[in-house]
Amino acid sequence: MFASKKMRLKLLPFFFLLPFYSINGIVMSQELPDFSKKSPKSKTIYVPEHYQTVRGKILDELTQTPLPGATVILLNSNPLKGTTADGNGDFRIEQVPTGRQGIKVTYLGYKEKILENLIVGSAKEVILNINMIENPVQVEEVEIKSKVDRTLVNNEVVTVSGRGFNMDETNRYAGTRDDPSRMVANYAGVGVGNDIRNDIIVRGNSPVGVLWKLDGIDIPNPNHFSIQGATGGPISILNNNLLDKSDFLTSAFPAEYGNKMAAVFDLKMRKGNDEQNEFTGQFGFNGIELMAEGPISKKNKSSYLASYRYSTLQIFNLLGIDFGAPGLPQYQDFSTKLNFPTEKFGIFSVVGIGGKSTISIYDSTRNKADLITDLDRGFDIATGSDMGVLGVSNQHLFTKNSFGKITFAISGAKFSNVIDTVWYDTTLKRNLREKDLWHNFSSENKIDAIYTFHHKINLRHFIKTGVNYTRFIFKLDERNKRMIFYDQTGNTEMVQSFFHWQWKISLPLTLNAGVNYKYFFLNEKKALEPRFGLKYEISQRQSLNAGFGVHTQSQILSTYFLEKLDTNAIPPRTLLTNKNMDFTSAYHYVLGYNLSLSDLWKFKTEFYYQDLSKIPVESTKSSFSMINAGADYNGPPKIDSLLNNGTAFNYGTEFTFEKIFSNDFYFLSTFSFYTSKYKGSDGIERSTQFDGGYVINLLGGTEFKVGKKGKVLVFDTKYTMAGGRRYTPVNVDSSIKYMQAYYNTEQAYSKKFSPYSRLDMKLGFRNNYQKFTLTWFVSVENVLNQENVLQQVFNKYNLDNGKDPIEEVYQLKLFYIGGFKIEF
């Protein structure tokens, strides 16, 4: 899987243990086509050998009620092939040729919807959930015939800074490794520059501010080998094969999204096939995977969907393949969704994901042939993290214009990290170990009760409201030989509520307005957050958008319980000096312009400004600010007596130029230019850790039909250039004196590594057989073998050899990934 054994040996242990090296159309009014009539056979050049069924359900986007009688047409079919939806909104088109296909859906009073580039394979049915948008004008006033932009979000109340994506994009783009986080790094406004972790750095904000949602549930960090307080990791627990179309939001998001202020991942898990059993086997970078889906009861249309993955490298190890490394990452995850529709009580569903990951590198027991980095020498390191979510929900209709959804969920994350010191005793001639130099045995769990209500008052007015009660249950235990950081067990609560109103003032003008309120029981802090969005459609191809929102978020949970020993008290007592910290606040301002040069070529630009305040900083003068936390490798900062006196601001401009996949090729280019500054308690304005300055992405790909049997060869490429990572320089004299890294904090983030650049390529092949579909790919990352600096470290062992103790650690160089998938 790596470019060479030498490179593999150097990188494997380092990637997963880096966090622990530092201990600190057609309108219904027209005559409908008669699909029962058979047209004379026409001459065609290519007749596919394999066919499949395309089916699904057509619903009103706001009320989720069926749209019986909606017309569905298979594009470019000859003779014309199509159908109409039944009383439940269900439709079915059989004998659809394999390959890329498109459909058009029309319904009286609604905007037509066109879905193109649907990959139809011989192994699995294509099942679609299609939400239609009602037009606010009377149908006799205008013929509704507009093509829908497939990059639009699911959530219609999103006005600015949003993008929808589907499973095909996570599979398609080079360098994404089937990871939704790495995939959105191709979008405008998302910072890159770290090949090891998939942290989402949006518009100069800390990744701590990213909200992860799955089917309406706020979930913990969905990544293996995660760090307490972070939102990213080396490998995603999320399985892209199970995801439905989802949303990614980068600013001024609607009122229903609370307690985060950087970005939102609003993920949807698809339901399983409710008519036939289907299976998938996959082998690749993310592991060896088995997936199954099918009906629980065909009569009731209930279904299941389940997937299990196990780490690829561990499979090799069990087969006796020696990687020559002192430790290998081990991980596994499971995802499932159960769906139970009923006639009287709505739809019941169960969704769950979970992951477990561990790695151990023992210097005391390693083989002499095993390579170990200088940063590992003298340490026995064992680390792991677990994560899980289980939710049960019921969506029920009250009337044809209103529905509610109630959800109960439990979720949590567990961290287990231990570092022991080891050395070789020349007298005893054996390794000795000092146990528990540092450890962290912590868990953060929560219980959620959520209710949302949706009601369409009429064609112009729609409201959505909801409440979310969360109970946090935690056990925090982190300490080293000298001091205790956390030794707390307890619970607390938070209540969030929101109200959203959408007013379609006229055909071109739409207003979205709302408010979010939250109350934190731990320290009785509360926040009221207004949100506004305005969209004006200049024409069918142009629109202006504006957004404003106040967004607040609580601090990383463990920082509230950082312990400080009061030695002046008799007897000494423990103080929680951070417990009364307030929410950090951000005011978002966004102005955007969208232009459709054609149905396939899109241009988009946005200008934004974000004003941040109430950021925790030290009580004494320093450069520290919590705004820079979240992407470090040693967890949340261990600083007591923090005050909400810090400020920051971000501003920038983004451009997106895209050719949507058609005629066998696509193109995407994004240009982001931004500034991110902050002030600590010393009042000096500095760049934040995330102030890279710019990000440029150029992506493209094509497909070639091979032969006459539906075989397809796929080629994708991506080039990324970004401003270098910012860092604080090492204080060489102090580091040598104390034989560990000390930094010139008064020069925090004043230095910048060389610009980051990387070229990725991906080659794939897809073939449909009679009963199964086979897909394989080879991806080459950093094709040009560019040396991108990850960080600067102090290596005390260099002093023994007369070398410079300050050295640079590089990110991935030339890197190969391969995999295949079989569906049947």
N, C-alpha and C positions, 0 to 999 in steps of 0.2 A: 504493500500500500504506500510505502514511502519511496522516494526517488532512489535511495541506495541504503544498504545496511548501515553504513557509516552515518548518514544523515538520520536514519531512524533511531540509532542508538543515542545520538545527541539530543533528540527532541522529545522522545516519548516520556521520560520521567519528568522533564522540565515543565512541559505544558500543563500537566495536571497537578503539579505540586508547587507551582510558582506562588499561589496565594499564601503558602506557609513558610516561605524562606524568611520572610520578615515576621518576627513574632509580634511587634507593635502594630307602408301598406295598404291592407284591405280593411275597409270600414264596414261594420255590421249593417249599416243602412244600405250598403250595396248588395248586389246579388251574390250570395255565397257560392263558391265553386262546388260542383257536385263531384265529390271524391269517389263516388260509387261507379261513375262512368269510366270505362277503360278506353284510353286513347290508343290509336294505332301505334304499333311498335316503331320506334325511331332507330336509325342506325347510329351506333356509337362505336368509338374506337376502342374503348376499354370497358370490359364487363367484369366487375369484381367477383371474386369467388366466394366471399364471406359477407354475411349480413348480420344485423343486430337490431334490437328493439330500442327505441327512444321513447320514454314515457315520463310522466311527472304530474305535478299539480299546479294549477294556476289560481293565485290568490290576490286579493286586494292588499297592497303593501301596508296600509295603515291599520286595517281592521282584521286582517288574516282570514277573511271570509272567502269561500270559493266563488269563482266566476264561471258558472255553467254557460256553455254555449260559446266560449272563447274559441277563436279559430287559430289553428296551429298548422303552419305550412313548412314543409321541408324545402329549403332554398335550393335552387338549381336542380330540382328533380325533373326528370323527363321520362315518362309522363308525370304530371303534377301529382304530388303525394302529400296528403295532409289529413286532418281530422278536426273534430270539435270536442271541447271538454264536456264531460257528463255533468250530472247534477251535483257531484261532489268536487267539481273542478278538475277531475282526473282526465288525462288524455294519453293516447298510445298510438305510436306510428311504428309499424312493423316493417321488416325487410328493408331496413336502412343500410346502404352500402357502408362497409368499413372505411376508415380514413377520417379526414376532417370534414365535418358537416356543419350546417347552420339551419336554424329555424326562425320563423317569424310568427309572433303572437299578436293578434288584434282582438279588441273587444270594444263594443259601443261605449263611448264616453271616456275611454282610457287611451293613454299614449301607447302606440304600438311598441313592441319590444323585439329586438333582433339579437339573437345569440348565435355568434359565428365561431368557427374553429373549435367546435366540440369534437374531441377525439373519440371516435366510435371504434371500439375494438371487438374482436370476435368472441372474447371470453366473457365480458361483463356488459349487462344492460346499462344504458345511460339514463340516469334518473335525475330529473330536474325539479327544483322548487322555484317557480317563476312568480315574482311579485310584480303586479301591475300598478302603475301610478294613475290615479284618476285626474282628469283635466278639470280645472276650476271653471271653465267657461261652458256654456250650453252647447250641446253637440250640433245644434243647427247653425251655430255661429261659425264653426270652423271644422274643417276636415282634419282629424287628428292623424298625422302621418309623419312622425318624427323618429329618427333613428336614435336609439338610446346608447349613450357612451358606456361601454362595458367596464371602464375603470371607475365608474361612480360607486359610491359606498352603498351598503345595504340600508343603512339608517338614513331615511329621507330627511330627517331634521338636521343633518350635518350640512352646514353652509360653506365652510372654508376648510382648507388644510386637511382634506380627507382623500383617501384612495382605497378602492376595493381591490382585492386580489383573490385568486383561486389556486387550487392545487396545481394546475398546469404551470403557473408561473414559478412556483417553488421547485418544480421538476425541471423547468426549461433553462433558467438563467445559469450561465457558467459561474462556478465558484460559490454557489449557495449551499451545496452539500445537503440539499433537501430540507433546509432549515428556514422557517419563516422569518426569523430574526435577520439572518444573513441576506435573505431575499429583499427585505425592505431597505437594506443598506444601499440598494440601487436607486432608491427614490430620492427626490430632492429634499434637502434639509436634514438628512441623516448622516452623521459623521462616521467615518471609518478610520482605519489605521491600526487595528489590532487583529491579527490573524488567529490568535489563540482563543479569545473569548468573543461571544456574539453580543456584547453590550450594545444597547440602542442609545446612541448619543444624538439627541434631536435638537437642532437649532441652538447648539451650545450649552444645553442643559445636562445636568447629571443624569445618568441612567437610573438613579434612585427614583426619579420622577415618572417612570414608565408604569402605567397601569396595565396589568394583564387580566383579561376577562375571558371566560369560557362559558358559552351558553348563558350569559347574564350573571355569572358568579365571579367575584374578584378572587383570583387564585395566587398562590405563592409563586416564587421564581421557578418557572418550568424548565430548568436546566440541570443536567448532571454536574457533579463536582461544584456545586454552587457555594458561594460564600455568604455568611450571615450579613443581611442588609443589602445585598446586591440583587440585580435583576437579570444578569447574564451568566454565561458559563461556557465551557468548551463544547458541549454536545447538548442539543435540545432533547427534552423528553417528549415534546410534541411530535406526533406522527403526522406528517403532511398527507399521507394517504387517507386519513380519516377526516380531514378538514373540508368543510363546505366553504362557499365564498365568504370572506371575512373582511373586516375594515381595519385600516391603520390611519390614525388621526394624529396630527402633529401640532395643533395649536387651537385655541379658542373653541374647544369641543363643547357639545351641548350639556345641559344641566344634569343629565342622568349619570354623567361620569364625574365621580368625586374623589377627593383625597389624593389626587395626583396632579402634577402641573407641567409635565414635560411632553407626554405622548400617551396614546391609548392603543393597545392591541385588543380589538373586540373580535374574538375568534368564535366561530360556529363549527360544531361537529356535525357532520352529516348523519342521517339515519341509515340503517342497513337496508338492503333489498328485502321487500316484504313479500316477494313472490317466489324467489328461487335462491338456493344456496350458491355462494360464490367464494372463491378462495384466492389468496395471493401469497406468494413466497418471494422474499427479497433478500439480497445479500449486498452489502455495501459498507460505506464508511460508518454509518450510524448503527450498524449491527446486522445480525441475521434476524429476519422478521418473518412471522407467520400471522396472517390475517384471515378472518372468516366473517361472513355476513350472510343473513338469510332470514326467512320468516320464522317467527315463533308460532304464530297462528295465521294461516292464509285467510281464514274466514274473517278474522278481526283486524287483519292488516298490521299486526304487531311484528316487530322485527328486532334483530340483534346485530351488533357490530362490535368486533373485538380484535385486538392486535397485541402481540407480545414480541419484544425485541431483546436480544442478548448481545453483549459486546463482541465484536468481530475478533479483536485481538485475543480475548480470552479463549475463544474457540480454537484459534491457532495454538495457544499454549496448551490446551487440553489434548490436542493432537500431537504434542511433543515437539512443536516447532519452537526453537529457542531464539528469542529476539536479542539476546545478549544484553538485556537491560535489567537493572536490579528490581524493577517493579513494573507491573503492567496495569493499566486502568481496567477495572471491572465494573460493568454497569448493566442494568436491565430495566425495562419499563413495560407498563401495561396500560392500555386504553380501551374504553368500552362505552357504548351507548345502547340503551334499550328503549324502545318506543312502543307505547300501548295506546292507540286511539280507541275512544269509546263513543257511543252515540249520544249519551246523556251527560256525561261528566267530563267531556273534553279529552285532551291528550295528556297522558302521563308519560314522563320520560325519566330515565336514570342515566347520568353521565359520570364517568370516573376516569381519572388518570393517576398514575403513580410511577415513581422511579426510585431506584436505589443505586448508589455508586460508591466505590471504595478504591483506594490505591495505597500501597505501602512500599516504601523504599527504606531498607535497613542497611546502613553502612556496616553494621556489626556482623552481618551474616552473608553479605554479598560474595559471589564468586569473584576471584581475582580477574577473570576474563570479562566480567560485567563492567561496562563503562558507567562511571558516575561523575557528575559535574563537580567542580570545586565547591559550588554552593550546597551540595549534598554532603560533602565530607564532614565527618564528625557528628552526624545526626542520624537517628532512627525516626522516620516520619511515617505516621499512619493517619490517613484522613478519609472522611466519607460524608455523604449527605443523602438524606431521604426526603422525598416530597410526595404528597398525595392529596387528591380532591375527590369527594363523592357528593353528588347533588341529586336531589329528587324534586321534580317540578310537575305542575299541572297547569296547562293552558286551557281556559274555558271561555266560551262565548256567552255573553249576556244577551245581546241583540245582534242584528246584522251589522251594526255600526260600532260595537264595543266588545272588548274582551279583556280578561285579566290573566295574570300569571303569578303563581305562588311557588316559591322555591325554598327548600331547606338544604343546607350544605354544611359539610364539615371538611376542613382542610388543614394542612400543617406542613411544617418543615423541621427536619432534625439534623443537627450538625455534630460530628464526632471527629475531633482532631487532636492528635497527641504528638509532641516532639520530645524525644529523649536525647541526651548528649552521650556520645560514645568516644572512647579513645583507646589506644593500644598501650598496655602497660609493658614496658620492656623488661621489667623484673619478672613479672608473672608470665610474660610472653603470651598474653591473651587479651582480647577486647574486654573492656569494662564499660558499664553503662550507668549513667545517672538518670533515673526515671523521672518522668513528669517535669521536665524543664518548663513546658507550657502545655496546657490542654484547654479545650473548649468542648463541653458536653452540654449543648443547649437545644431547646426545642421551642418552637413558636406555633401554636395551633389556634384555630378559630372556628366558631360556629356562626353561620349566617342564616337569617330568616328574611326573605325578600318578597315584596309584593309590588307589582306594577299594574297599572290600569291604563288602557288605551281607549279613546273615544273620538270618533269622527262626528262632529256636530252637524256639519253639512259639507258641501263641496269645497268651501273655503277655509273652514276652521277645524282644527284637530288639536286635541290635548292629550298629554301623557303625564302621568304622575306616579310616584312610587316612594317606598320607604325601605330602608335596609338596616336591620339591627345586627350588630356584630359583637360577639363576645370573644375576647382574646384570652387564651390560656397559655401561660408561658412558664418555662423553667430555664433559667439562665445560670450557667456555671462556667466561668472562664477565669483562669488564674495562671500565674507563673511562680517561680521560686520566691520572688520578692514580694508579690502583692496579689490581692484578689481584685479582679475587675468587676465580676458579677457573681453574686450568690443569692439569687432571688427566685422565688416561686410565687405565682399568684395569677390574678386575672383582672381584667377591666373590660369596659364596654365602649362602643361608639354607635351612635345613631345618625344615619344620613337620610335625607329626604329631598325630593326634587319635584318641581312642576314645570312643564314645558307646554308652550302654546305655539302652534303654527298657523299663520294667517296668510292665505294666498290672496293678496290684495287685488291682483289682476293677473291676467295670463302671464305677463313678463315679470311681475314683482311679487316676491315672497319674503315674509318676515318670520324669523324664528326667535322666540324670546323665552327665557326661563330663569329659574333661580334654584340654587342648591343650598341646603342648610345642613350643617353637621354639628354634633356635640360630642366631646370626648370626656367621658366620665372620670378618667384618671386624674385630670387636673382642672376639670370644669371649663375647658376652653371651647369656644364655639365660633362659627364663621357663617356668614351669609354671603353668597356668591351670585351676583347677577350675570347672565350670559345673553348675548344678542348676536343675531346673524341676519344679513340682508342680501338677497340675490336679485339682480335685475338682468333679465334676458334681453339683450339689445336686439338680437335676432335669433333664428334657430341655430345659428353657428357661433354666436358671441354672447358672452355674459360677463357681468361685473359682480364681484362678491366682496362683502365686508363683514368682519367679525370682531367682537369684543367679548372678553370674559375675565372674570376674577376667579382665580384658581388657588386653593390653599391645600397644603398637605401636612400631615403630622410627621414627626421625625422618625428615624429608624427606631423601632420599638426598644431595642436593647439600650440605646443611649439614654433613655429616661431613667434607667436603673443602674447606671454606672456608679460604683461605690467610691466614696472618699472617706478615709479614716480621720476622724477629728481627734488628734492626739492631745489637744488642750483640755478635753473633757476628762473627768475622773468618774468612772473608768472610761477609757477611750470608746468612742461610739462611731457607728457607720452612718454617713450622711448621703442622701440621694440629691445631690445639688442640681441635677438636670431635670428633675421630675416636673418642674413647673414651666418647662419650655412651651412657647406658643407655636401655632402653626406658621410655617413659612408661606408667604403670599406672593403671587405673580399676577400682574395685569397684562393680558395679551391683546395686542392690536394687530389686525391683519387686513390687507387689501389685496384682492386678486383679480386676474383677468384670464378668461378662457376663450380660446379660438379654435374652432374646428375648420381646418383648411379644406377638409373633405370628410367623408364618413370614416376614413381610415387614418388621416394625418391630423394630429392634435398638438396644440401649443398651449402652455399654461405658464403663468408667472405669478408670484406672490411676493409682497413686501410685508415685513413684520417688525414689530418692536415689542419687547417684553421687559417690564419693570418689576424687579424682584426685591422684596424687603422681608424683614423679620427673620433673617438667616442667622442661625446660631454661630456666634464667634466667641473667642475667649474674653474673660473679664479683664485680663491685662492686655496691653498693647502687643499685637502680633499679626502675622500675615494669615493666620488660620481662618478658614471659613468652611462650614459644612457644605457649602455649594460645590466643593471639589470632591466630596465623598462619593463612593459608589463604583468607581472603576479601579480602585487600588486593590492590591492583592493580599492585604492583611486585615480585611474586615472593617467595621466602623471605627472611626477615631476614638481613642480612649482618653478623652479630655473632659474634665469635670468643670462645674461652675460656668456653663455656657449661658450666654445672654443673646436674646433675639435682636441684636443691634446691627447685623450685617446687611449690606445691600449688594445688588448686582443688576446688570442689564444685558440683554442680547438684542441684536438687530441684524437684519440681513435681507438679501434678495435671492430668489430662486427662479430658475427657468427649466421647463421640461418641454422637450420636443420629441414626439413619439409617432411612430408608424405602427399601428396595431397589426397583429399577425394576419396576413392575407396574401394570396398569391405566393404562398410558400416562403415568406420571409417577414421579419419584423425588425424594428429599430427603436432604441430608446436612448436618449441622451438627457442627462440632468446636470445642471450647473448651479452650485450653491456657494454664495459668498456671504460671510457672516463675521460678526465680532462678538466676543463674550468677555465681559469685564466684571470685576467684583472689588469690594472693599472689605478688609478685615477690621479688627478692632483698632488697628493703628491708623486707619483712615486713608491709607495709600491705595490708589487705584492700580490694579494689576490685571493681567490676563488670567482667566480661569484655566484650569487644567485642560478644558475642552475647547479652547480658543484656537482651533486649527487654521481658521481663515478662509478656507475654500475646500470644496470637494467637487470633482468632475468625474462623471461616469459615462462611458460610451459602451452600449451593448447592441448586439445584433445576432441574428441567427437565421438559418434557412433549413428547409427540408427538401430532399430529393426522393422521388419515387424510383425504386429500383425494380426493373422488370415489370411484369404485368400481373403480379399476384399480391399487390398491396404492400410490399416491403418498402420501408421508409428509412432513409439515412438522414440523420439530424446533425447539424453542426451549429454550435453557439460559441460566442466569444464575448469577452468583457475587458475593458481597460479602465482602471481607476487611478486617478491622481488626486492627492490630498495634501494639505499643509501638514508638516511634520508634527509629531507629538510634543507637547510642552512638558518640561521637567524642571525640577529644582536641583541645582548643582550640588555635588557632594563636597563637604568640607573635608579636604584631604588631611589636614593636620590633626583635627579632632578624631577623624576616623582611624588614623594610624595610632594615635595615642591610646584610644580605647579599644582598638581592634574590632570595631564594628561601624557600620555606616552612620555618619552624622551629616546633616544637610544644612546648607546656608539658607535658612527659612526666610531671611529678610529679602532674598532674591527668588522667592517662590514663583515658579512657572515663568521665570524670565528667559530661560533658554529654550531652544527649539531644535529638534533633530531635523535632518534633511527631509525634503518632501517625500511622502510615501507614494509609491507607484507600483502597479501590479497588472500583468496581463494574464488572463485565464482563458482556456479553451476547453471545449467539451465536444466529444464525438459520440453519437449514439445510434442505435439501430433498433427498429421496431418491426416485428413481423407477426401477422395474424395467421394462425392456423385454424383448423376446423373447430377445435374445442378449446384452444387456449391462445394466449398472446404472450410473446416473449420480447422483452426489452433489455438491452444492455447498453452500458456507456463506459467511456474512459474520460476522465477529467484531468487536465494538467493545469495546476495552479502555479502562478509566478513563473510563467514560461521563460521569461528573460533572466531568471535567477537573480532578481534585484535584491540587494541587501537593504532591507528596511529595519531601522533600529526600533527595538521594543522599549528598552529602558537602559539606564546607566546604573551599574552596581559597583560596590566596593568588594574586591576579592583579596582578602588578607593573605592568601597563599601565594599570590604573585610577588609579595615582598621577599619570600624565601628564595626566589629565582632572580631577584633584581629587576623585576618587571613593574610596569605601572599598575598600581592596585585599582585604578579606576578603569573599568572596561565596559564595553557596550554589548548588550545581549540583543541578538537579531531575531526577527520573526521568521516565518517559514520561508525557505528558499524554494528551489524547484521541488514540486510536490505532486505525486500521482495519486489519483483515487479511481477505483473501478467498482463496478457493481452490475448486477442484473436483477431482473424481476420477471416472474412468471405469474400470469393470471389465468384462472380456469374456473 
